[in-house]
Amino acid sequence: MTTKVASHIEDCQAFQKGLVLNCLLSLGEGIIGACVIYSFFASGLLTGPMFPGFDEPSTKIPNSPFLTLIHLVPNSSAETAKLFLWAFIAGFCERLVPDQLNRLAGEAAESKGKKQS
């Protein structure tokens, strides 16, 4: 009887650790997705009225592309709202970012094929 109880307790502890790990991995995936979509917007790969636009940083940033990227400022408060909305969507929609990457890769391959022709 004690062995069954001990086994049940171990199973519950393993399940709890699995839940924590799953939550952490999901959080990490969401953060990465939001960062990738932010990079798409900042680079100008995704533009249009539904996507946020950015101004250059107001202060002089040393020649570091990463620092320039994180110091970009949305054009207005409406653009900031669009950025938050898209970051939220990218964090929860697990297929959005991979689909965008595949689409961009396909467009790059098509343009490369046209240039070689």
PyMOL commands that set and color helices and strands:
alter all, ss='L'
color gray80, all
select helices_A, chain A and resi 2-43+65-70+77-92+96-116
alter helices_A, ss='H'
color red, helices_A
select strands_A, chain A and resi 54-55+73-74
alter strands_A, ss='S'
color yellow, strands_A
deselect
rebuild
show_as cartoon
